[in-house]
Amino acid sequence: MYEATVFCKRFDQYFDEIRTLGISEEGDAYADRIKSGDSDYVMRQIRERKIAGTSCTITLIGKCTWARRYIDWEIAATLRNNKNDPRGGLIAVQLPCAAENGWTKLPPRLERNVIREDGIDTGYARFYPPPPSDGSLADWVEDAIARRDSMEPAEGSTKDLRVNSSNCD
């Protein structure tokens, strides 16, 4: 959590606004506070309250990111194309502790959109190591926005939400 907060503070200067979900005081309990068992409603609330109007979602990859159901829901909400709020770009960025420990497992919905063919990235999303320089992240976001405007996410990217978080061990 600390590393994610440092990440956001480091790169805040490059963006008009950085919104956080899952690393703030709301954390995983955010969706529970919406008080609904209707996953479509919860996802819509995540989209409207936290993701609406954003151009790109950056999923920070740590040891257990892949296992968290609300991360899955945030990715699905990002990829859902709504009439008044189009889908966003999507990238995953490995936190330094994850790189040091070799944690590279991605949430399945994100992994479905990170496609490499013959060593070339061809999917809707990209997975990056910790940014080598401050300007790198801004470049990656701009690239994600260009992909958002020119291609579609993998089929089924907004269906079959994760019901429960998985055990991370």
Secondary structure as UniProt FT lines:
FT   HELIX           2..11
FT   HELIX           12..14
FT   TURN            27..28
FT   HELIX           29..33
FT   HELIX           39..46
FT   HELIX           47..51
FT   TURN            52..53
FT   STRAND          56..61
FT   HELIX           65..67
FT   HELIX           69..79
FT   STRAND          89..94
FT   HELIX           96..101
FT   HELIX           108..111
FT   TURN            112..113
FT   STRAND          116..117
FT   TURN            118..119
FT   STRAND          120..121
FT   STRAND          126..128
FT   HELIX           134..150
FT   TURN            155..158
//
